[in-house]
Amino acid sequence: IFKEEDLALLIDSKGRKYLVSLKKDATFSFHKGYVQFNDIIGKNDGLKVFSSMGEKLYVFKPTLEEYILKMKRGAQIIYPKDISRIITLLDIFPGAKVFEAGTGSGALTLYLLRAVGESGKIVSYEKRKDFHETAKVNIEKFMKNKSYGELTLENKDISEGIDEKDFDRVILDLTEPWLFLDKVIDVLKPGGIIGCYLTTVLQIYSLMEEFDKKFYDRLYKIGIFELLERKWEKEGLSLRPALRMVAHTGFIVAFRKLS
Ligand code: SAM
């Protein structure tokens, strides 16, 4: 049932998605008229409504994927397809203690929060105050009225030092992760996993060079991964891959700490 202040995702006939926060007596306006929130509040998820100009809209509680693609962005988020691989490759489990840098817009942090569950713990550093604040708001908005584990968001640069110890997992989504390998190894328990998210091949090269020169006897290399996702469409007799595709997002490089 939709309640006041709940998030709702409205989808029009062209598949365009609109994320709104429901308020009593308020309306959502778009190019095909407006929708009264009072027609949504008190109704079940998966509802159909009509705008003042007769446009049909589907109304759902947003999935986390729909939410992160629509939420306010400070920094560029990690796309859901890559987040799914990070969760499996790093084996993020209920109760895990995860250290993250940088928080960015908080997209990955939200998925990590879900994956570690109520007994888990996340500490995330973000050096930019504005991004740190945006991530805080994004996370609070989605997690409102939901229970979750321990979350600490720090407005801090990891080059100034990391106070955390005995963590199960580390995930670095920042430009030069090779500069911080030394520091984050100390954050991890033996056998713990580090994942680095990178967008260019030169970054992977620099990271692997650093590993080959300095860290081969402290880390075990799990591997370098890239995920391609292709959507398919059916229209009448035509069933084929979509004409447009997100061609490149990023790479994931993972290591395990040796004891
Ligand atoms: N994973 C995030 C998400 O899904 O929303 C996006 C992270 S964004 C691409 C990279 C972030 O790392 C930026 O916000 C940047 O300010 C932050 N950053 C870069 N270097 C950092 C450092 N040394 N310490 C803390 N944060 C850092």
py3Dmol code that shows the C-alpha trace and the ligand (Angstrom):
import py3Dmol

protein = """\
ATOM      1  CA  ILE A   1       0.000   0.000   0.000  1.00  0.00           C
ATOM      2  CA  PHE A   2       1.317   3.467  -0.883  1.00  0.00           C
ATOM      3  CA  LYS A   3       1.616   5.844   2.066  1.00  0.00           C
ATOM      4  CA  GLU A   4       2.291   9.558   2.240  1.00  0.00           C
ATOM      5  CA  GLU A   5       6.045  10.324   1.822  1.00  0.00           C
ATOM      6  CA  ASP A   6       6.612   6.980   0.027  1.00  0.00           C
ATOM      7  CA  LEU A   7       8.649   6.983  -3.170  1.00  0.00           C
ATOM      8  CA  ALA A   8       6.685   6.076  -6.285  1.00  0.00           C
ATOM      9  CA  LEU A   9       7.855   5.402  -9.841  1.00  0.00           C
ATOM     10  CA  LEU A  10       5.460   6.467 -12.590  1.00  0.00           C
ATOM     11  CA  ILE A  11       5.972   4.877 -16.030  1.00  0.00           C
ATOM     12  CA  ASP A  12       4.256   6.366 -19.110  1.00  0.00           C
ATOM     13  CA  SER A  13       3.261   4.721 -22.404  1.00  0.00           C
ATOM     14  CA  LYS A  14       6.737   5.380 -23.909  1.00  0.00           C
ATOM     15  CA  GLY A  15       8.441   3.723 -20.930  1.00  0.00           C
ATOM     16  CA  ARG A  16       9.643   7.073 -19.511  1.00  0.00           C
ATOM     17  CA  LYS A  17      10.098   6.862 -15.761  1.00  0.00           C
ATOM     18  CA  TYR A  18       9.400   9.563 -13.176  1.00  0.00           C
ATOM     19  CA  LEU A  19      10.422   9.224  -9.534  1.00  0.00           C
ATOM     20  CA  VAL A  20       8.243  11.126  -7.055  1.00  0.00           C
ATOM     21  CA  SER A  21       7.769  11.408  -3.318  1.00  0.00           C
ATOM     22  CA  LEU A  22       4.043  11.199  -2.499  1.00  0.00           C
ATOM     23  CA  LYS A  23       2.451  14.161  -0.721  1.00  0.00           C
ATOM     24  CA  LYS A  24      -1.205  14.494   0.242  1.00  0.00           C
ATOM     25  CA  ASP A  25      -3.164  16.986  -1.922  1.00  0.00           C
ATOM     26  CA  ALA A  26      -0.151  17.503  -4.238  1.00  0.00           C
ATOM     27  CA  THR A  27       0.182  16.620  -7.932  1.00  0.00           C
ATOM     28  CA  PHE A  28       2.818  15.401 -10.384  1.00  0.00           C
ATOM     29  CA  SER A  29       2.863  17.396 -13.645  1.00  0.00           C
ATOM     30  CA  PHE A  30       4.438  16.348 -16.931  1.00  0.00           C
ATOM     31  CA  HIS A  31       3.932  16.962 -20.666  1.00  0.00           C
ATOM     32  CA  LYS A  32       0.764  14.789 -20.676  1.00  0.00           C
ATOM     33  CA  GLY A  33      -1.046  16.635 -17.863  1.00  0.00           C
ATOM     34  CA  TYR A  34      -0.975  15.927 -14.150  1.00  0.00           C
ATOM     35  CA  VAL A  35      -1.688  13.118 -11.693  1.00  0.00           C
ATOM     36  CA  GLN A  36      -3.180  13.642  -8.230  1.00  0.00           C
ATOM     37  CA  PHE A  37      -1.135  11.950  -5.502  1.00  0.00           C
ATOM     38  CA  ASN A  38      -4.404  11.390  -3.593  1.00  0.00           C
ATOM     39  CA  ASP A  39      -5.265   8.860  -6.377  1.00  0.00           C
ATOM     40  CA  ILE A  40      -2.142   6.841  -5.441  1.00  0.00           C
ATOM     41  CA  ILE A  41      -1.951   7.166  -1.619  1.00  0.00           C
ATOM     42  CA  GLY A  42      -3.791   4.266   0.056  1.00  0.00           C
ATOM     43  CA  LYS A  43      -3.692   2.095  -3.118  1.00  0.00           C
ATOM     44  CA  ASN A  44      -1.708  -1.086  -3.805  1.00  0.00           C
ATOM     45  CA  ASP A  45       1.704  -1.191  -5.508  1.00  0.00           C
ATOM     46  CA  GLY A  46       1.386  -1.917  -9.252  1.00  0.00           C
ATOM     47  CA  LEU A  47      -1.447   0.508  -9.833  1.00  0.00           C
ATOM     48  CA  LYS A  48      -2.656   2.097 -13.099  1.00  0.00           C
ATOM     49  CA  VAL A  49      -3.664   5.771 -13.072  1.00  0.00           C
ATOM     50  CA  PHE A  50      -4.699   8.234 -15.786  1.00  0.00           C
ATOM     51  CA  SER A  51      -3.352  11.762 -16.067  1.00  0.00           C
ATOM     52  CA  SER A  52      -5.639  14.789 -16.572  1.00  0.00           C
ATOM     53  CA  MET A  53      -4.976  14.392 -20.360  1.00  0.00           C
ATOM     54  CA  GLY A  54      -5.874  10.687 -20.350  1.00  0.00           C
ATOM     55  CA  GLU A  55      -2.310   9.243 -20.416  1.00  0.00           C
ATOM     56  CA  LYS A  56      -2.077   5.860 -18.693  1.00  0.00           C
ATOM     57  CA  LEU A  57       0.722   5.528 -16.144  1.00  0.00           C
ATOM     58  CA  TYR A  58       1.847   2.489 -14.181  1.00  0.00           C
ATOM     59  CA  VAL A  59       2.782   3.217 -10.579  1.00  0.00           C
ATOM     60  CA  PHE A  60       5.253   1.055  -8.653  1.00  0.00           C
ATOM     61  CA  LYS A  61       7.408   1.275  -5.559  1.00  0.00           C
ATOM     62  CA  PRO A  62      10.845   1.775  -7.210  1.00  0.00           C
ATOM     63  CA  THR A  63      13.325  -1.075  -7.145  1.00  0.00           C
ATOM     64  CA  LEU A  64      16.768  -0.066  -5.906  1.00  0.00           C
ATOM     65  CA  GLU A  65      18.003  -0.158  -9.521  1.00  0.00           C
ATOM     66  CA  GLU A  66      15.246   2.225 -10.641  1.00  0.00           C
ATOM     67  CA  TYR A  67      15.976   4.460  -7.677  1.00  0.00           C
ATOM     68  CA  ILE A  68      19.745   4.794  -8.179  1.00  0.00           C
ATOM     69  CA  LEU A  69      19.303   5.560 -11.899  1.00  0.00           C
ATOM     70  CA  LYS A  70      16.943   8.415 -10.982  1.00  0.00           C
ATOM     71  CA  MET A  71      18.412   9.770  -7.738  1.00  0.00           C
ATOM     72  CA  LYS A  72      20.451  12.969  -7.537  1.00  0.00           C
ATOM     73  CA  ARG A  73      24.007  12.440  -8.762  1.00  0.00           C
ATOM     74  CA  GLY A  74      27.076  14.091  -7.396  1.00  0.00           C
ATOM     75  CA  ALA A  75      29.628  11.698  -8.826  1.00  0.00           C
ATOM     76  CA  GLN A  76      28.965   9.176 -11.619  1.00  0.00           C
ATOM     77  CA  ILE A  77      27.407   6.026 -10.135  1.00  0.00           C
ATOM     78  CA  ILE A  78      28.445   2.427 -10.720  1.00  0.00           C
ATOM     79  CA  TYR A  79      25.846   0.877 -13.032  1.00  0.00           C
ATOM     80  CA  PRO A  80      23.620  -1.891 -11.649  1.00  0.00           C
ATOM     81  CA  LYS A  81      25.096  -4.570 -13.943  1.00  0.00           C
ATOM     82  CA  ASP A  82      28.572  -3.907 -12.511  1.00  0.00           C
ATOM     83  CA  ILE A  83      27.249  -3.664  -8.959  1.00  0.00           C
ATOM     84  CA  SER A  84      25.746  -7.136  -9.336  1.00  0.00           C
ATOM     85  CA  ARG A  85      29.166  -8.524 -10.306  1.00  0.00           C
ATOM     86  CA  ILE A  86      30.881  -6.649  -7.463  1.00  0.00           C
ATOM     87  CA  ILE A  87      28.462  -8.220  -4.965  1.00  0.00           C
ATOM     88  CA  THR A  88      29.171 -11.737  -6.282  1.00  0.00           C
ATOM     89  CA  LEU A  89      32.904 -11.371  -7.000  1.00  0.00           C
ATOM     90  CA  LEU A  90      33.608  -9.822  -3.601  1.00  0.00           C
ATOM     91  CA  ASP A  91      31.203 -12.319  -2.023  1.00  0.00           C
ATOM     92  CA  ILE A  92      29.411  -9.669   0.034  1.00  0.00           C
ATOM     93  CA  PHE A  93      27.538 -11.714   2.639  1.00  0.00           C
ATOM     94  CA  PRO A  94      25.036 -10.962   5.433  1.00  0.00           C
ATOM     95  CA  GLY A  95      26.966  -9.716   8.453  1.00  0.00           C
ATOM     96  CA  ALA A  96      30.040  -8.641   6.438  1.00  0.00           C
ATOM     97  CA  LYS A  97      32.115  -5.603   7.440  1.00  0.00           C
ATOM     98  CA  VAL A  98      32.810  -3.599   4.285  1.00  0.00           C
ATOM     99  CA  PHE A  99      35.057  -0.572   3.815  1.00  0.00           C
ATOM    100  CA  GLU A 100      34.330   1.620   0.776  1.00  0.00           C
ATOM    101  CA  ALA A 101      35.986   4.675  -0.840  1.00  0.00           C
ATOM    102  CA  GLY A 102      34.708   6.920  -2.388  1.00  0.00           C
ATOM    103  CA  THR A 103      31.065   7.024  -1.547  1.00  0.00           C
ATOM    104  CA  GLY A 104      30.286   9.213  -4.595  1.00  0.00           C
ATOM    105  CA  SER A 105      26.492   9.389  -4.960  1.00  0.00           C
ATOM    106  CA  GLY A 106      25.947   6.367  -2.712  1.00  0.00           C
ATOM    107  CA  ALA A 107      24.663   3.923  -5.358  1.00  0.00           C
ATOM    108  CA  LEU A 108      27.047   1.110  -4.472  1.00  0.00           C
ATOM    109  CA  THR A 109      26.712   1.921  -0.750  1.00  0.00           C
ATOM    110  CA  LEU A 110      22.948   1.307  -0.969  1.00  0.00           C
ATOM    111  CA  TYR A 111      23.455  -2.122  -2.552  1.00  0.00           C
ATOM    112  CA  LEU A 112      26.171  -2.971  -0.024  1.00  0.00           C
ATOM    113  CA  LEU A 113      23.827  -1.995   2.828  1.00  0.00           C
ATOM    114  CA  ARG A 114      21.238  -4.397   1.491  1.00  0.00           C
ATOM    115  CA  ALA A 115      23.713  -7.213   0.913  1.00  0.00           C
ATOM    116  CA  VAL A 116      25.296  -7.083   4.397  1.00  0.00           C
ATOM    117  CA  GLY A 117      21.874  -6.972   6.067  1.00  0.00           C
ATOM    118  CA  GLU A 118      21.017  -5.835   9.572  1.00  0.00           C
ATOM    119  CA  SER A 119      24.024  -7.554  11.178  1.00  0.00           C
ATOM    120  CA  GLY A 120      26.491  -6.021   8.708  1.00  0.00           C
ATOM    121  CA  LYS A 121      28.622  -2.899   8.836  1.00  0.00           C
ATOM    122  CA  ILE A 122      29.640  -0.406   6.151  1.00  0.00           C
ATOM    123  CA  VAL A 123      32.153   2.394   6.516  1.00  0.00           C
ATOM    124  CA  SER A 124      32.461   4.657   3.494  1.00  0.00           C
ATOM    125  CA  TYR A 125      34.875   7.581   2.971  1.00  0.00           C
ATOM    126  CA  GLU A 126      34.242  10.430   0.552  1.00  0.00           C
ATOM    127  CA  LYS A 127      36.705  13.300   0.245  1.00  0.00           C
ATOM    128  CA  ARG A 128      34.303  15.841  -1.269  1.00  0.00           C
ATOM    129  CA  LYS A 129      31.905  17.455   1.185  1.00  0.00           C
ATOM    130  CA  ASP A 130      29.206  18.079  -1.479  1.00  0.00           C
ATOM    131  CA  PHE A 131      29.269  14.435  -2.688  1.00  0.00           C
ATOM    132  CA  HIS A 132      29.300  13.190   0.918  1.00  0.00           C
ATOM    133  CA  GLU A 133      26.147  15.267   1.635  1.00  0.00           C
ATOM    134  CA  THR A 134      24.396  14.141  -1.579  1.00  0.00           C
ATOM    135  CA  ALA A 135      25.109  10.480  -0.790  1.00  0.00           C
ATOM    136  CA  LYS A 136      23.740  10.934   2.753  1.00  0.00           C
ATOM    137  CA  VAL A 137      20.464  12.356   1.412  1.00  0.00           C
ATOM    138  CA  ASN A 138      20.194   9.685  -1.325  1.00  0.00           C
ATOM    139  CA  ILE A 139      20.698   6.863   1.166  1.00  0.00           C
ATOM    140  CA  GLU A 140      18.334   8.301   3.800  1.00  0.00           C
ATOM    141  CA  LYS A 141      15.622   8.816   1.196  1.00  0.00           C
ATOM    142  CA  PHE A 142      15.642   5.208   0.017  1.00  0.00           C
ATOM    143  CA  MET A 143      16.237   3.558   3.405  1.00  0.00           C
ATOM    144  CA  LYS A 144      13.575   5.613   5.225  1.00  0.00           C
ATOM    145  CA  ASN A 145      11.371   3.303   7.348  1.00  0.00           C
ATOM    146  CA  LYS A 146      13.593   0.310   6.440  1.00  0.00           C
ATOM    147  CA  SER A 147      15.886  -1.364   8.944  1.00  0.00           C
ATOM    148  CA  TYR A 148      19.522  -1.827   8.021  1.00  0.00           C
ATOM    149  CA  GLY A 149      22.943  -2.508   9.532  1.00  0.00           C
ATOM    150  CA  GLU A 150      25.563  -0.114  10.843  1.00  0.00           C
ATOM    151  CA  LEU A 151      26.458   2.651   8.376  1.00  0.00           C
ATOM    152  CA  THR A 152      29.176   5.272   8.841  1.00  0.00           C
ATOM    153  CA  LEU A 153      29.647   7.862   6.113  1.00  0.00           C
ATOM    154  CA  GLU A 154      32.823   9.899   6.594  1.00  0.00           C
ATOM    155  CA  ASN A 155      33.762  13.085   4.783  1.00  0.00           C
ATOM    156  CA  LYS A 156      37.381  12.004   4.628  1.00  0.00           C
ATOM    157  CA  ASP A 157      40.242  11.460   2.176  1.00  0.00           C
ATOM    158  CA  ILE A 158      41.746   7.965   2.454  1.00  0.00           C
ATOM    159  CA  SER A 159      45.212   9.376   1.774  1.00  0.00           C
ATOM    160  CA  GLU A 160      45.008  10.924   5.264  1.00  0.00           C
ATOM    161  CA  GLY A 161      44.774   7.459   6.780  1.00  0.00           C
ATOM    162  CA  ILE A 162      42.116   4.842   7.467  1.00  0.00           C
ATOM    163  CA  ASP A 163      41.134   4.100  11.060  1.00  0.00           C
ATOM    164  CA  GLU A 164      39.255   0.868  10.318  1.00  0.00           C
ATOM    165  CA  LYS A 165      40.681  -2.621  10.991  1.00  0.00           C
ATOM    166  CA  ASP A 166      39.512  -6.254  10.634  1.00  0.00           C
ATOM    167  CA  PHE A 167      37.189  -5.692   7.718  1.00  0.00           C
ATOM    168  CA  ASP A 168      36.028  -8.543   5.471  1.00  0.00           C
ATOM    169  CA  ARG A 169      35.910  -6.565   2.251  1.00  0.00           C
ATOM    170  CA  VAL A 170      37.250  -3.350   0.698  1.00  0.00           C
ATOM    171  CA  ILE A 171      35.905  -1.693  -2.413  1.00  0.00           C
ATOM    172  CA  LEU A 172      37.675   1.241  -4.047  1.00  0.00           C
ATOM    173  CA  ASP A 173      35.893   3.310  -6.675  1.00  0.00           C
ATOM    174  CA  LEU A 174      38.360   6.149  -7.183  1.00  0.00           C
ATOM    175  CA  THR A 175      40.784   7.208  -9.885  1.00  0.00           C
ATOM    176  CA  GLU A 176      44.116   5.895  -8.576  1.00  0.00           C
ATOM    177  CA  PRO A 177      43.477   2.864  -6.341  1.00  0.00           C
ATOM    178  CA  TRP A 178      47.093   1.679  -6.702  1.00  0.00           C
ATOM    179  CA  LEU A 179      48.181   4.586  -4.477  1.00  0.00           C
ATOM    180  CA  PHE A 180      46.160   3.131  -1.595  1.00  0.00           C
ATOM    181  CA  LEU A 181      46.803  -0.624  -1.785  1.00  0.00           C
ATOM    182  CA  ASP A 182      49.272  -0.444   1.096  1.00  0.00           C
ATOM    183  CA  LYS A 183      46.734   1.305   3.325  1.00  0.00           C
ATOM    184  CA  VAL A 184      43.718  -0.852   2.494  1.00  0.00           C
ATOM    185  CA  ILE A 185      45.587  -4.145   2.974  1.00  0.00           C
ATOM    186  CA  ASP A 186      45.856  -3.134   6.657  1.00  0.00           C
ATOM    187  CA  VAL A 187      42.070  -2.617   6.814  1.00  0.00           C
ATOM    188  CA  LEU A 188      41.409  -6.239   5.794  1.00  0.00           C
ATOM    189  CA  LYS A 189      41.348  -9.508   7.698  1.00  0.00           C
ATOM    190  CA  PRO A 190      43.578 -12.262   6.241  1.00  0.00           C
ATOM    191  CA  GLY A 191      41.725 -13.809   3.289  1.00  0.00           C
ATOM    192  CA  GLY A 192      39.672 -10.623   2.899  1.00  0.00           C
ATOM    193  CA  ILE A 193      38.828  -9.392  -0.600  1.00  0.00           C
ATOM    194  CA  ILE A 194      39.621  -6.050  -2.278  1.00  0.00           C
ATOM    195  CA  GLY A 195      37.717  -4.911  -5.357  1.00  0.00           C
ATOM    196  CA  CYS A 196      38.725  -1.930  -7.502  1.00  0.00           C
ATOM    197  CA  TYR A 197      36.290  -0.399  -9.971  1.00  0.00           C
ATOM    198  CA  LEU A 198      38.038   1.291 -12.911  1.00  0.00           C
ATOM    199  CA  THR A 199      36.829   2.822 -16.134  1.00  0.00           C
ATOM    200  CA  THR A 200      39.920   2.819 -18.367  1.00  0.00           C
ATOM    201  CA  VAL A 201      42.490   0.266 -19.477  1.00  0.00           C
ATOM    202  CA  LEU A 202      45.406   2.508 -18.466  1.00  0.00           C
ATOM    203  CA  GLN A 203      44.112   2.462 -14.899  1.00  0.00           C
ATOM    204  CA  ILE A 204      44.056  -1.337 -14.937  1.00  0.00           C
ATOM    205  CA  TYR A 205      47.599  -1.343 -16.299  1.00  0.00           C
ATOM    206  CA  SER A 206      48.844   0.964 -13.526  1.00  0.00           C
ATOM    207  CA  LEU A 207      47.105  -1.107 -10.855  1.00  0.00           C
ATOM    208  CA  MET A 208      48.484  -4.400 -12.179  1.00  0.00           C
ATOM    209  CA  GLU A 209      52.005  -2.962 -12.549  1.00  0.00           C
ATOM    210  CA  GLU A 210      51.890  -1.917  -8.893  1.00  0.00           C
ATOM    211  CA  PHE A 211      50.634  -5.376  -7.954  1.00  0.00           C
ATOM    212  CA  ASP A 212      53.396  -7.105  -9.974  1.00  0.00           C
ATOM    213  CA  LYS A 213      56.131  -4.907  -8.483  1.00  0.00           C
ATOM    214  CA  LYS A 214      55.117  -4.521  -4.853  1.00  0.00           C
ATOM    215  CA  PHE A 215      52.161  -6.607  -3.785  1.00  0.00           C
ATOM    216  CA  TYR A 216      52.506 -10.062  -5.431  1.00  0.00           C
ATOM    217  CA  ASP A 217      53.481 -11.631  -2.090  1.00  0.00           C
ATOM    218  CA  ARG A 218      50.819  -9.838  -0.019  1.00  0.00           C
ATOM    219  CA  LEU A 219      47.839 -10.222  -2.353  1.00  0.00           C
ATOM    220  CA  TYR A 220      46.460 -13.046  -4.476  1.00  0.00           C
ATOM    221  CA  LYS A 221      45.088 -11.837  -7.825  1.00  0.00           C
ATOM    222  CA  ILE A 222      41.488 -13.012  -8.411  1.00  0.00           C
ATOM    223  CA  GLY A 223      41.257 -11.374 -11.830  1.00  0.00           C
ATOM    224  CA  ILE A 224      40.151  -8.560 -14.101  1.00  0.00           C
ATOM    225  CA  PHE A 225      36.512  -8.547 -15.233  1.00  0.00           C
ATOM    226  CA  GLU A 226      34.219  -6.659 -17.573  1.00  0.00           C
ATOM    227  CA  LEU A 227      30.489  -7.228 -17.976  1.00  0.00           C
ATOM    228  CA  LEU A 228      28.459  -6.584 -21.121  1.00  0.00           C
ATOM    229  CA  GLU A 229      24.690  -6.531 -20.888  1.00  0.00           C
ATOM    230  CA  ARG A 230      22.427  -6.586 -23.938  1.00  0.00           C
ATOM    231  CA  LYS A 231      18.708  -5.913 -23.746  1.00  0.00           C
ATOM    232  CA  TRP A 232      16.346  -7.629 -26.191  1.00  0.00           C
ATOM    233  CA  GLU A 233      13.066  -6.360 -27.608  1.00  0.00           C
ATOM    234  CA  LYS A 234       9.965  -7.933 -29.151  1.00  0.00           C
ATOM    235  CA  GLU A 235       7.724  -5.981 -31.500  1.00  0.00           C
ATOM    236  CA  GLY A 236       5.230  -8.057 -33.507  1.00  0.00           C
ATOM    237  CA  LEU A 237       7.230 -10.695 -35.391  1.00  0.00           C
ATOM    238  CA  SER A 238      10.542  -9.016 -34.638  1.00  0.00           C
ATOM    239  CA  LEU A 239      12.509 -10.336 -31.687  1.00  0.00           C
ATOM    240  CA  ARG A 240      16.031  -8.967 -31.582  1.00  0.00           C
ATOM    241  CA  PRO A 241      18.644  -7.187 -29.460  1.00  0.00           C
ATOM    242  CA  ALA A 242      17.830  -3.538 -28.695  1.00  0.00           C
ATOM    243  CA  LEU A 243      19.421  -1.132 -31.200  1.00  0.00           C
ATOM    244  CA  ARG A 244      21.075   0.897 -28.465  1.00  0.00           C
ATOM    245  CA  MET A 245      23.287  -0.445 -25.738  1.00  0.00           C
ATOM    246  CA  VAL A 246      25.402   0.955 -22.911  1.00  0.00           C
ATOM    247  CA  ALA A 247      28.640  -0.046 -24.585  1.00  0.00           C
ATOM    248  CA  HIS A 248      31.122   0.704 -21.826  1.00  0.00           C
ATOM    249  CA  THR A 249      30.910   1.273 -18.116  1.00  0.00           C
ATOM    250  CA  GLY A 250      33.919  -0.125 -16.289  1.00  0.00           C
ATOM    251  CA  PHE A 251      36.137  -2.981 -15.119  1.00  0.00           C
ATOM    252  CA  ILE A 252      36.417  -4.762 -11.785  1.00  0.00           C
ATOM    253  CA  VAL A 253      39.786  -5.951 -10.512  1.00  0.00           C
ATOM    254  CA  ALA A 254      39.833  -8.145  -7.412  1.00  0.00           C
ATOM    255  CA  PHE A 255      42.499  -9.460  -5.012  1.00  0.00           C
ATOM    256  CA  ARG A 256      42.598 -11.452  -1.761  1.00  0.00           C
ATOM    257  CA  LYS A 257      44.822 -10.674   1.176  1.00  0.00           C
ATOM    258  CA  LEU A 258      47.457 -13.308   1.952  1.00  0.00           C
ATOM    259  CA  SER A 259      48.258 -14.000   5.605  1.00  0.00           C
TER     260      SER A 259
END
"""
ligand_1 = """\
27
SAM
N 30.679 4.242 -6.253
C 30.006 5.516 -6.232
C 28.547 5.341 -6.576
O 28.175 4.244 -7.050
O 27.749 6.262 -6.383
C 30.658 6.514 -7.146
C 32.076 6.871 -6.769
S 32.753 8.173 -7.725
C 33.011 7.516 -9.297
C 34.374 8.325 -7.073
C 34.400 9.119 -5.794
O 35.625 8.920 -5.114
C 34.270 10.619 -6.025
O 33.141 11.095 -5.356
C 35.552 11.191 -5.421
O 35.375 12.445 -4.807
C 35.939 10.112 -4.426
N 37.366 10.056 -4.083
C 38.409 10.141 -4.954
N 39.588 10.043 -4.298
C 39.266 9.866 -2.973
C 40.036 9.695 -1.781
N 41.387 9.727 -1.827
N 39.390 9.542 -0.598
C 38.034 9.551 -0.551
N 37.252 9.712 -1.647
C 37.853 9.869 -2.839
"""
view = py3Dmol.view(width=600, height=400)
view.addModel(protein, "pdb")
view.setStyle({"model": 0}, {"cartoon": {"style": "trace"}})
view.addModel(ligand_1, "xyz")
view.setStyle({"model": 1}, {"stick": {}})
view.zoomTo()
view.show()
